[in-house]
Amino acid sequence: QLQYDVSAHALKSSGATLDFNGTDFSFNTNDLFIDQSTSRVGIGTTSPQTLLHVVGNIRVEAGSNETQNIQFFESAVERARIEFDSSTANDFSLQTADNSDALQDRLTIQTSQDATQVSIGTATPATNMELTVEGDISASGTVFADAFQSVTGNSTIDFNDDVDVDGNITASGNISA
């Protein structure tokens, strides 16, 4: 026998199977609603607009030192993932599949230290950097910086266009044309 306990908001069974055939199904009107005609599920709504429609907050939780994620698939191939990994450096990352369908970190935010570090194109931000980009950076507007410095100190920084300077130029080596 199957009974709905209104005071406990619980469906109780003594071994019976619950089967709804050809009808919509709801608990407390819009707490949980299944639209039979569209195969859509609503939580907090009686008119779900997508396969799963939630009105309110969604909580994704795992134990400590575990990984939580939301996966996006195209047929059986995972194409993207939003992930929080509390087992390493508290990384929050957006991942997409590369040409071989392997997931790659595209944007990583590390939150395990005092200053949040962000990396694009790599899962590991450079030490003492707030933003690390692996690859070229392109800007259609002006880039403002207090300083430009090569990572190794032995490299050069090339400018392939005119450079306008407001202020002094200081050099500790040769300046050549």
C-alpha positions in Angstrom: 0.0 0.0 0.0 1.2 3.5 -0.9 0.3 6.6 1.2 1.3 10.2 1.2 1.8 11.6 4.7 0.9 15.3 4.5 2.4 16.3 7.8 5.8 14.7 7.0 5.6 15.5 3.3 6.6 11.9 2.6 5.5 9.1 0.3 5.3 5.9 2.3 5.2 2.4 0.8 4.9 -1.1 2.0 6.6 -2.6 -1.0 4.3 -1.2 -3.7 5.4 0.3 -7.0 4.4 3.9 -7.8 3.4 4.2 -11.4 1.8 7.3 -13.1 0.6 6.6 -16.6 -0.8 9.5 -18.7 -1.2 12.1 -16.0 0.8 14.9 -14.5 2.2 14.4 -11.0 2.8 16.9 -8.2 3.7 17.1 -4.5 2.3 20.2 -2.7 1.3 21.8 -6.0 4.7 23.1 -7.1 7.2 21.6 -4.6 7.8 18.9 -7.2 5.9 18.7 -10.5 6.3 16.3 -13.4 4.6 17.3 -16.7 3.7 14.0 -18.4 3.1 15.5 -21.8 6.6 17.1 -22.1 8.6 14.9 -19.7 9.7 18.0 -17.9 10.3 18.2 -14.1 9.7 21.4 -12.2 10.9 22.2 -8.7 9.2 25.2 -7.3 7.1 25.6 -10.5 4.2 23.9 -12.2 5.2 25.0 -15.7 8.7 23.8 -16.3 10.3 25.4 -19.4 13.2 22.9 -19.8 13.9 19.3 -19.0 14.7 20.4 -15.4 13.4 23.8 -14.3 14.3 24.9 -10.7 12.9 28.1 -9.2 15.2 28.8 -6.3 18.8 27.9 -5.4 20.6 24.7 -6.2 23.2 23.3 -3.9 26.0 21.0 -5.1 27.8 19.4 -2.2 30.5 16.8 -1.6 32.6 15.8 1.4 35.8 17.6 2.3 38.7 16.9 -0.1 36.4 15.9 -2.9 35.5 17.3 -6.3 32.1 18.6 -7.3 31.2 19.3 -10.9 28.5 20.0 -13.4 29.1 18.2 -16.7 27.9 19.1 -20.2 27.6 16.2 -22.7 26.9 16.0 -26.5 25.5 12.5 -26.9 28.0 10.4 -24.9 31.0 12.8 -25.2 31.7 15.2 -22.3 32.2 18.7 -23.9 32.5 21.0 -20.9 32.6 21.0 -17.1 32.3 23.5 -14.3 34.4 22.1 -11.4 35.3 22.9 -7.8 38.2 20.8 -6.5 38.6 21.1 -2.7 41.1 18.2 -2.6 44.0 20.3 -4.0 44.2 24.1 -4.0 40.5 24.9 -3.9 40.5 25.4 -7.6 37.3 26.5 -9.4 37.7 25.8 -13.1 35.9 26.0 -16.4 36.9 23.2 -18.7 36.2 22.4 -22.3 37.2 19.5 -24.6 40.1 20.0 -27.0 40.2 18.4 -30.5 40.9 15.0 -29.0 37.9 15.3 -26.6 40.2 15.6 -23.5 39.0 18.2 -21.0 41.4 21.1 -20.6 41.3 23.9 -18.0 40.4 27.1 -19.8 39.9 29.3 -16.8 41.1 28.5 -13.3 40.6 30.5 -10.1 42.7 29.4 -7.1 41.3 30.5 -3.8 43.6 28.7 -1.3 45.9 31.6 -0.6 45.2 35.2 0.6 45.2 36.7 -2.9 43.0 34.9 -5.5 44.9 33.9 -8.6 43.4 33.5 -12.0 44.9 31.6 -14.9 43.7 31.3 -18.5 44.8 28.4 -20.6 46.7 26.7 -17.8 45.7 25.1 -14.5 48.7 26.6 -12.6 49.0 30.3 -12.1 52.6 31.7 -11.9 53.8 32.3 -8.4 52.9 35.8 -7.0 50.9 36.6 -10.1 47.2 37.6 -9.9 46.6 36.7 -13.6 48.5 34.1 -15.6 47.8 33.7 -19.3 49.4 30.8 -21.4 49.4 32.0 -24.9 49.0 35.4 -26.6 47.0 38.3 -25.3 45.1 40.4 -27.7 43.4 43.7 -26.9 41.4 46.0 -29.1 41.7 48.9 -26.7 44.5 50.4 -24.6 46.5 48.1 -22.2 47.4 49.9 -18.9 50.2 48.6 -16.7 52.5 49.9 -14.1 55.3 47.8 -15.5 56.2 45.3 -18.2 58.8 42.7 -17.2 60.0 39.5 -18.8 59.5 36.4 -16.7 63.1 35.3 -16.7 64.8 38.7 -16.7 66.9 37.5 -19.7 64.2 37.8 -22.3 63.2 40.8 -24.3 59.9 42.6 -24.6 59.2 43.4 -28.2 57.0 46.2 -29.5 56.0 45.8 -33.1 54.6 49.3 -33.5 55.1 52.8 -32.4 55.6 53.4 -28.6 54.5 56.7 -27.1 56.1 57.5 -23.8 54.9 60.2 -21.3 57.8 60.6 -18.9 61.4 59.6 -18.9 63.1 56.5 -20.4 65.7 54.9 -18.2 68.1 52.2 -19.6 70.8 50.2 -17.9 72.0 48.9 -21.3 72.1 50.0 -24.9 69.2 51.5 -26.7 69.4 50.7 -30.4 67.3 51.4 -33.4 
